[in-house]
């Protein structure tokens, strides 16, 4: 949910015509970094969940 919200916000900011371009660029850069961090965290969580799910039930 957060990933999709960040992507939508970035998309909207790219198309809007408000504020100084340097301010808009800085905001876009911050959002893109946040999105990358959230996506990386989500990927790590999925990998961990997959690892735990693959672990034999007898070892849990």
Secondary structure, DSSP 8 states (H G I E B T S, - for coil): -HHHHHHHHHHHHHH---S-HHHHHHHHHHHHHHHHHHHHHHHHHHHHHHHHHHS-GGG-
